[in-house]
Amino acid sequence: MKSSLALAILLTVTLTPLLAGKYNPTVSVGEIVAPWNDLPGVDGKSHSWDELKGKKVVIVAFTCNTCPYAVDYETRLRQLATKWAEEDRVALVAVNSNLIDEDSLEAMQEKAKAAPFDFPYLKDEKQELGKAWGATRTPEFFVLDQERKVVYMGALDDDTNAEKATRNYVDAAVEAVLADKKPEIQETVPIGCNIRYKRSRRR
């Protein structure tokens, strides 16, 4: 009995890292994430995973129109895009999985007219992508390598106050992948508003 219990505990401890990250409920570092297909963008076009072929690094930011944290990070998100704009091997994509009227595709398009992003801003209308990636906050960042494995996930940087932030985790992860290295920090706590997912009834 004791040996069976010990084996069960050992298996739990051994397998848990493979099932989820330290802070992510679904995805672990090193895992290949689910692709997306036919996600509508604020540009009126449908976007798919295939557009990222040939990119050595992909940055995905789960964000939204309404969260105060996400709004505060918009400038930093644009700065991130500008920094990597001339690097053909890097792509940045923003995804909105939030389920409220103010974060509808139409609302996103209105926002884009006032302050456009220089990168795709996509609507995860069925919330399938956010759930598959275990995204829980806005903003929340994922950095993927050429095999589309997660090399980093969590916060953009080390302080929500831009003036106090001294370490950009996403930048460091991108630089590491481009240099064929692993990031020193691979996961941090995402800080922001909860993504509003549709509740499912328990059976």
VOVOPA-40644 format. One line per 2 residues: number of its first residue (from 1); their letters; for each residue y, x, z of N, C-alpha, C. Coordinates in Angstrom, 3 decimals, decimal comma, padded with zeros to 6 digits. Layout:
# residues N
NUM> a> Y X Z Y X Z Y X Z; ...
***
This chain:
# residues 203
1> mk> -001,207 000,832 000,000 000,000 000,000 000,000 001,261 000,870 000,000; 001,262 001,887 000,901 002,410 002,784 000,993 002,589 003,564 -000,298
3> ss> 001,462 003,995 -000,903 001,542 004,775 -002,134 002,075 003,919 -003,283; 001,717 002,638 -003,297 002,207 001,732 -004,340 003,708 001,496 -004,189
5> la> 004,146 001,338 -002,935 005,566 001,137 -002,665 006,364 002,378 -003,060; 005,830 003,529 -002,719 006,507 004,779 -003,059 006,611 004,950 -004,567
7> la> 005,536 004,564 -005,274 005,543 004,666 -006,731 006,585 003,728 -007,332; 006,681 002,519 -006,772 007,644 001,543 -007,273 009,075 002,038 -007,085
9> il> 009,345 002,627 -005,912 010,680 003,166 -005,638 010,999 004,311 -006,586; 009,999 005,181 -006,806 010,190 006,317 -007,695 010,506 005,858 -009,117
11> lt> 009,753 004,855 -009,566 009,982 004,335 -010,914 011,362 003,709 -011,037; 011,801 003,009 -009,992 013,121 002,386 -010,001 014,214 003,426 -010,099
13> vt> 014,093 004,460 -009,281 015,090 005,532 -009,282 015,085 006,269 -010,607; 013,892 006,468 -011,166 013,773 007,217 -012,418 014,285 006,439 -013,608
15> lt> 014,014 005,137 -013,636 014,336 004,340 -014,812 015,738 003,761 -014,806; 016,338 003,615 -013,643 017,648 002,976 -013,564 018,693 003,629 -014,464
17> pl> 018,830 004,978 -014,513 019,829 005,587 -015,363 019,649 005,262 -016,836; 018,402 004,918 -017,230 018,149 004,602 -018,618 018,567 003,180 -018,963
19> la> 018,767 002,352 -017,964 019,058 000,951 -018,193 020,540 000,645 -018,184; 021,315 001,444 -017,500 022,752 001,202 -017,423 023,449 002,446 -016,915
21> gk> 024,777 002,440 -017,062 025,541 003,574 -016,572 025,837 003,448 -015,097; 026,567 004,419 -014,594 026,935 004,395 -013,180 027,887 003,241 -012,898
23> yn> 028,775 002,970 -013,859 029,752 001,897 -013,693 029,600 000,793 -014,739; 028,818 001,053 -015,775 028,599 000,067 -016,825 027,311 -000,697 -016,540
25> pt> 027,335 -002,023 -016,536 026,154 -002,799 -016,168 025,070 -002,848 -017,234; 025,364 -002,369 -018,438 024,433 -002,548 -019,552 024,069 -001,262 -020,281
27> vs> 025,068 -000,425 -020,528 024,889 000,750 -021,383 024,963 002,035 -020,569; 024,182 003,025 -020,967 024,219 004,329 -020,316 024,737 005,382 -021,280
29> vg> 025,264 006,469 -020,748 025,696 007,597 -021,565 024,477 008,147 -022,301; 024,642 008,421 -023,580 023,542 008,919 -024,394 022,825 007,829 -025,169
31> ei> 023,196 006,579 -024,887 022,559 005,450 -025,565 023,281 005,123 -026,864; 022,522 004,750 -027,888 023,109 004,284 -029,142 023,528 002,830 -028,960
33> va> 024,782 002,540 -029,212 025,288 001,186 -028,969 025,047 000,274 -030,167; 025,094 -001,021 -029,892 024,899 -002,030 -030,933 026,061 -001,998 -031,920
35> pw> 025,778 -002,096 -033,213 026,848 -002,111 -034,216 027,506 -003,482 -034,313; 028,618 -003,564 -035,020 029,230 -004,860 -035,281 029,276 -005,107 -036,783
37> nd> 029,264 -006,373 -037,137 029,352 -006,777 -038,533 030,262 -007,992 -038,642; 031,099 -007,981 -039,656 031,946 -009,138 -039,967 032,833 -009,587 -038,806
39> lp> 033,458 -008,640 -038,128 034,437 -009,010 -037,112 035,797 -009,148 -037,788; 036,468 -010,285 -037,592 037,778 -010,475 -038,226 038,847 -009,615 -037,565
41> gv> 039,736 -009,085 -038,400 040,831 -008,266 -037,889 042,159 -008,954 -038,064; 043,182 -008,416 -037,425 044,516 -009,006 -037,535 045,077 -008,834 -038,945
43> dg> 044,448 -007,981 -039,740 044,881 -007,766 -041,126 044,330 -008,820 -042,080; 043,589 -009,792 -041,539 043,037 -010,847 -042,374 041,739 -010,475 -043,064
45> ks> 041,238 -009,284 -042,778 039,997 -008,821 -043,397 038,856 -008,830 -042,389; 037,632 -008,792 -042,911 036,447 -008,717 -042,070 035,996 -007,258 -042,009
47> hs> 035,678 -006,792 -040,817 035,351 -005,375 -040,636 033,922 -005,197 -040,142; 033,312 -004,099 -040,572 031,927 -003,831 -040,177 031,760 -002,366 -039,793
49> wd> 030,598 -002,101 -039,222 030,204 -000,766 -038,771 030,234 000,252 -039,907; 029,923 -000,227 -041,133 029,817 000,666 -042,287 031,132 001,374 -042,599
51> el> 032,250 000,808 -042,177 033,541 001,437 -042,434 033,683 002,773 -041,703; 032,846 002,987 -040,721 032,942 004,193 -039,900 032,016 005,315 -040,365
53> kg> 031,327 005,087 -041,472 030,433 006,124 -041,995 031,224 007,403 -042,265; 030,629 008,524 -041,905 031,275 009,806 -042,138 032,169 010,258 -040,990
55> kk> 032,426 009,373 -040,034 033,247 009,759 -038,883 032,375 010,455 -037,839; 032,817 011,612 -037,403 032,066 012,341 -036,389 032,273 011,746 -035,008
57> vv> 033,442 011,165 -034,785 033,771 010,561 -033,491 034,399 009,188 -033,713; 033,970 008,222 -032,930 034,578 006,886 -032,967 035,038 006,519 -031,560
59> iv> 036,298 006,135 -031,440 036,851 005,650 -030,176 036,966 004,133 -030,274; 036,386 003,437 -029,335 036,499 001,981 -029,300 037,188 001,582 -028,005
61> af> 038,271 000,832 -028,137 039,025 000,370 -026,972 038,908 -001,144 -026,872; 038,299 -001,624 -025,800 038,298 -003,059 -025,541 039,614 -003,384 -024,843
63> tc> 040,405 -004,240 -025,474 041,724 -004,565 -024,952 042,027 -006,021 -025,245; 043,245 -006,452 -024,972 043,613 -007,838 -025,246 045,126 -007,965 -025,267
65> nt> 045,600 -009,177 -025,544 047,040 -009,430 -025,598 047,675 -009,639 -024,229; 046,898 -010,152 -023,294 047,477 -010,774 -022,108 047,391 -009,993 -020,809
67> cp> 046,404 -009,146 -020,665 046,229 -008,412 -019,412 047,403 -007,456 -019,185; 048,038 -007,483 -018,025 049,149 -006,564 -017,755 048,763 -005,097 -017,912
69> ya> 047,538 -004,764 -017,516 047,077 -003,380 -017,678 046,989 -003,025 -019,158; 046,410 -003,927 -019,948 046,258 -003,677 -021,386 047,624 -003,527 -022,049
71> vd> 048,554 -004,374 -021,667 049,913 -004,300 -022,218 050,562 -002,974 -021,836; 050,392 -002,561 -020,592 050,961 -001,294 -020,141 050,379 -000,107 -020,904
73> ye> 049,139 -000,238 -021,329 048,464 000,873 -022,004 048,701 000,892 -023,512; 049,412 -000,089 -024,047 049,607 -000,140 -025,498 050,301 001,105 -026,034
75> tr> 051,303 001,593 -025,313 051,996 002,808 -025,756 051,044 003,991 -025,775; 050,235 004,115 -024,738 049,275 005,222 -024,683 048,200 005,081 -025,750
77> lr> 047,851 003,831 -026,061 046,865 003,588 -027,120 047,432 004,021 -028,474; 048,693 003,713 -028,703 049,340 004,150 -029,945 049,461 005,674 -029,996
79> ql> 049,757 006,282 -028,859 049,854 007,736 -028,813 048,504 008,382 -029,111; 047,446 007,762 -028,610 046,099 008,260 -028,887 045,807 008,183 -030,378
81> at> 046,170 007,064 -030,995 045,955 006,884 -032,433 046,753 007,902 -033,236; 048,002 008,122 -032,834 048,860 009,072 -033,542 048,310 010,486 -033,450
83> kw> 047,806 010,834 -032,277 047,278 012,191 -032,089 046,129 012,487 -033,035; 045,269 011,489 -033,258 044,071 011,716 -034,066 044,174 011,188 -035,483
85> ae> 045,345 010,718 -035,883 045,522 010,108 -037,200 045,235 011,081 -038,345; 045,571 012,338 -038,147 045,395 013,320 -039,216 044,019 013,975 -039,198
87> ed> 043,205 013,597 -038,231 041,845 014,137 -038,143 040,889 013,136 -038,799; 040,448 013,469 -040,019 039,614 012,543 -040,791 038,275 012,245 -040,133
89> rv> 037,873 013,088 -039,210 036,552 012,900 -038,590 036,587 011,930 -037,418; 037,780 011,439 -037,077 037,937 010,568 -035,903 038,471 009,199 -036,318
91> al> 037,893 008,142 -035,757 038,371 006,779 -035,994 038,608 006,088 -034,665; 039,633 005,234 -034,625 039,944 004,446 -033,442 039,938 002,973 -033,821
93> va> 039,239 002,172 -033,033 039,151 000,733 -033,274 039,398 000,015 -031,954; 040,216 -001,040 -031,980 040,443 -001,869 -030,803 039,726 -003,199 -030,983
95> vn> 039,125 -003,692 -029,899 038,358 -004,942 -029,946 038,824 -005,852 -028,820; 039,009 -007,128 -029,141 039,405 -008,133 -028,157 038,264 -009,126 -027,981
97> sn> 037,648 -009,132 -026,795 036,543 -010,044 -026,505 036,952 -011,175 -025,573; 038,214 -011,211 -025,186 038,682 -012,169 -024,188 038,654 -013,606 -024,715
99> li> 038,195 -014,523 -023,885 038,040 -015,913 -024,311 039,105 -016,815 -023,684; 040,342 -016,672 -024,154 041,412 -017,597 -023,775 042,293 -017,795 -025,012
101> de> 043,053 -018,870 -025,037 043,860 -019,189 -026,212 044,845 -018,080 -026,557; 045,404 -017,451 -025,534 046,398 -016,397 -025,768 045,785 -015,141 -026,372
103> ds> 044,453 -015,099 -026,427 043,770 -013,959 -027,042 042,949 -014,388 -028,255; 043,321 -015,497 -028,849 042,671 -015,941 -030,080 043,071 -015,017 -031,224
105> le> 042,364 -015,102 -032,330 042,705 -014,275 -033,487 044,124 -014,579 -033,962; 044,498 -015,849 -033,942 045,846 -016,229 -034,367 046,903 -015,590 -033,465
107> am> 046,645 -015,593 -032,164 047,580 -014,975 -031,222 047,638 -013,465 -031,423; 046,495 -012,876 -031,720 046,454 -011,437 -032,001 047,270 -011,105 -033,243
109> qe> 047,170 -011,957 -034,251 047,923 -011,722 -035,487 049,423 -011,846 -035,258; 049,825 -012,788 -034,413 051,236 -012,919 -034,084 051,738 -011,679 -033,352
111> ka> 050,920 -011,179 -032,452 051,288 -009,971 -031,711 051,413 -008,776 -032,667; 050,492 -008,709 -033,613 050,483 -007,593 -034,557 051,715 -007,596 -035,456
113> ka> 052,252 -008,780 -035,724 053,469 -008,851 -036,531 054,648 -008,238 -035,775; 054,686 -008,458 -034,473 055,793 -007,962 -033,656 055,658 -006,468 -033,358
115> ap> 054,423 -006,051 -033,095 054,185 -004,642 -032,745 052,823 -004,221 -033,291; 052,759 -003,901 -034,573 051,471 -003,593 -035,208 050,827 -002,315 -034,689
117> fd> 049,502 -002,344 -034,636 048,723 -001,145 -034,329 048,437 -000,413 -035,629; 048,336 000,906 -035,557 047,996 001,699 -036,745 046,489 001,938 -036,815
119> fp> 045,736 000,950 -036,401 044,275 001,029 -036,415 043,744 -000,399 -036,372; 042,492 -000,618 -036,717 041,950 -001,985 -036,723 041,977 -002,611 -035,331
121> yl> 042,392 -003,876 -035,281 042,384 -004,665 -034,052 041,527 -005,884 -034,351; 040,320 -005,906 -033,803 039,306 -006,879 -034,185 039,056 -007,911 -033,096
123> kd> 038,658 -009,099 -033,515 038,340 -010,171 -032,576 036,825 -010,353 -032,477; 036,314 -010,174 -031,280 034,898 -010,394 -030,976 034,742 -011,859 -030,573
125> ek> 034,780 -012,747 -031,563 034,864 -014,185 -031,304 033,668 -014,737 -030,538; 032,484 -014,232 -030,825 031,281 -014,721 -030,144 030,996 -013,953 -028,856
127> qe> 031,818 -012,949 -028,579 031,700 -012,111 -027,380 030,379 -011,329 -027,333; 029,707 -011,248 -028,447 028,410 -010,561 -028,483 028,561 -009,059 -028,338
129> lg> 029,600 -008,512 -028,946 029,787 -007,065 -028,886 030,141 -006,619 -027,477; 031,088 -007,306 -026,867 031,488 -006,945 -025,503 030,315 -006,990 -024,542
131> ka> 029,504 -008,028 -024,654 028,352 -008,163 -023,764 027,319 -007,079 -024,046; 027,070 -006,795 -025,316 026,072 -005,791 -025,678 026,467 -004,399 -025,189
133> wg> 027,769 -004,138 -025,155 028,244 -002,826 -024,716 028,516 -002,785 -023,218; 028,413 -003,914 -022,552 028,678 -003,936 -021,121 030,139 -003,771 -020,783
135> at> 031,022 -004,122 -021,714 032,465 -004,020 -021,459 032,879 -005,098 -020,463; 033,594 -004,707 -019,444 033,994 -005,654 -018,400 035,492 -005,713 -018,166
137> rt> 036,236 -004,737 -018,668 037,662 -004,637 -018,347 038,526 -004,462 -019,592; 039,793 -004,756 -019,434 040,780 -004,418 -020,462 041,916 -003,646 -019,789
139> pe> 042,145 -002,401 -020,227 041,432 -001,733 -021,307 040,189 -000,987 -020,804; 039,218 -000,829 -021,695 038,010 -000,049 -021,400 037,638 000,717 -022,665
141> ff> 037,311 001,985 -022,502 037,137 002,874 -023,652 035,718 003,417 -023,770; 035,293 003,564 -025,038 034,016 004,179 -025,360 034,267 005,246 -026,422
143> vl> 033,668 006,413 -026,250 033,721 007,461 -027,265 032,297 007,687 -027,746; 032,108 007,600 -029,063 030,784 007,716 -029,663 030,712 008,941 -030,563
145> dq> 029,550 009,578 -030,591 029,380 010,731 -031,472 028,900 010,265 -032,849; 028,515 011,199 -033,696 028,146 010,860 -035,073 026,893 009,994 -035,149
147> er> 026,033 010,105 -034,151 024,837 009,268 -034,103 025,132 007,927 -033,449; 026,380 007,740 -033,064 026,861 006,538 -032,377 026,233 006,378 -030,997
149> kv> 026,013 007,525 -030,388 025,610 007,544 -028,986 026,867 007,623 -028,126; 026,817 006,986 -026,974 027,952 007,033 -026,048 028,023 008,419 -025,414
151> vy> 029,163 009,080 -025,569 029,360 010,373 -024,910 030,332 010,244 -023,741; 031,124 009,176 -023,796 032,040 008,891 -022,682 032,330 007,399 -022,655
153> mg> 032,490 006,839 -021,444 032,933 005,451 -021,307 033,659 005,273 -019,981; 034,664 004,409 -020,024 035,440 004,153 -018,806 036,925 004,048 -019,086
155> al> 037,717 004,648 -018,219 039,181 004,587 -018,319 039,699 005,582 -019,354; 040,915 005,342 -019,832 041,542 006,279 -020,764 041,914 007,569 -020,063
157> dd> 042,520 007,420 -018,866 043,010 008,594 -018,146 042,901 008,382 -016,644; 043,494 009,283 -015,890 043,258 009,292 -014,444 044,303 008,557 -013,616
159> dt> 045,218 007,825 -014,258 046,190 007,041 -013,495 046,755 005,933 -014,370; 046,841 004,730 -013,830 047,404 003,625 -014,595 048,901 003,782 -014,806
161> na> 049,536 004,610 -014,002 050,949 004,939 -014,178 051,033 006,122 -015,143; 051,594 005,883 -016,320 051,641 006,915 -017,361 052,321 008,190 -016,888
163> ek> 053,327 008,052 -016,033 054,067 009,221 -015,559 053,244 010,072 -014,594; 052,220 009,461 -013,994 051,389 010,189 -013,041 050,072 010,664 -013,639
165> at> 049,737 010,188 -014,812 048,472 010,566 -015,437 048,501 012,030 -015,865; 047,493 012,778 -015,470 047,430 014,201 -015,800 046,202 014,572 -016,615
167> rn> 045,243 013,658 -016,697 043,999 013,978 -017,402 043,595 012,810 -018,291; 043,491 013,065 -019,592 043,081 012,044 -020,543 041,595 012,242 -020,852
169> yv> 040,769 011,377 -020,293 039,318 011,505 -020,447 038,867 011,294 -021,886; 039,513 010,370 -022,588 039,136 010,072 -023,974 039,456 011,251 -024,880
171> da> 040,657 011,801 -024,745 041,023 012,987 -025,526 040,026 014,119 -025,302; 039,703 014,359 -024,053 038,779 015,444 -023,711 037,405 015,210 -024,329
173> av> 036,961 013,960 -024,341 035,649 013,639 -024,919 035,650 013,847 -026,425; 036,721 013,432 -027,084 036,832 013,618 -028,535 036,821 015,100 -028,874
175> ea> 037,614 015,864 -028,154 037,683 017,311 -028,403 036,321 017,971 -028,193; 035,586 017,512 -027,187 034,269 018,078 -026,909 033,301 017,797 -028,061
177> vl> 033,285 016,574 -028,545 032,364 016,216 -029,630 032,702 016,989 -030,908; 033,976 017,115 -031,206 034,382 017,869 -032,394 033,975 019,333 -032,296
179> ad> 033,857 019,823 -031,071 033,441 021,215 -030,843 031,937 021,323 -030,618; 031,218 020,214 -030,861 029,761 020,166 -030,679 029,350 020,452 -029,237
181> kk> 030,136 019,916 -028,320 029,841 020,062 -026,899 029,785 018,691 -026,234; 029,306 018,662 -024,995 029,314 017,435 -024,213 030,559 017,401 -023,336
183> pe> 031,168 016,249 -023,179 032,347 016,168 -022,309 031,990 016,538 -020,871; 032,916 017,172 -020,193 032,711 017,518 -018,788 032,559 016,250 -017,948
185> iq> 033,397 015,262 -018,224 033,323 013,962 -017,549 032,843 012,934 -018,563; 031,751 012,247 -018,250 031,132 011,344 -019,213 031,276 009,870 -018,859
187> et> 031,647 009,573 -017,629 031,832 008,177 -017,247 032,794 008,080 -016,066; 033,692 007,113 -016,162 034,617 006,832 -015,063 034,692 005,315 -014,866
189> vp> 035,324 004,918 -013,793 035,483 003,489 -013,512 036,560 002,910 -014,431; 036,239 001,894 -015,238 037,282 001,248 -016,043 038,171 000,399 -015,146
191> ig> 039,467 000,537 -015,316 040,410 -000,200 -014,472 041,246 -001,138 -015,335; 041,275 -002,403 -014,987 042,042 -003,375 -015,745 041,625 -004,778 -015,370
193> cn> 042,025 -005,745 -016,187 041,656 -007,138 -015,938 040,211 -007,382 -016,371; 039,561 -008,331 -015,734 038,220 -008,713 -016,151 038,262 -009,373 -017,527
195> ir> 037,325 -009,000 -018,375 037,173 -009,709 -019,651 036,639 -011,101 -019,334; 037,255 -012,106 -019,885 036,853 -013,478 -019,604 035,757 -013,904 -020,580
197> yk> 034,541 -013,849 -020,095 033,394 -014,272 -020,894 033,091 -015,743 -020,640; 032,521 -016,381 -021,639 032,099 -017,763 -021,489 030,940 -017,812 -020,515
199> rs> 031,040 -018,717 -019,551 029,976 -018,823 -018,569 028,781 -019,546 -019,165; 027,586 -019,053 -018,824 026,371 -019,703 -019,306 025,695 -020,419 -018,136
201> rr> 025,147 -021,566 -018,389 024,501 -022,337 -017,334 023,176 -021,709 -016,933; 022,950 -021,727 -015,633 021,660 -021,240 -015,131 020,617 -022,344 -015,270
203> r> 019,456 -021,946 -015,684 018,366 -022,933 -015,823 017,518 -022,982 -014,568
***
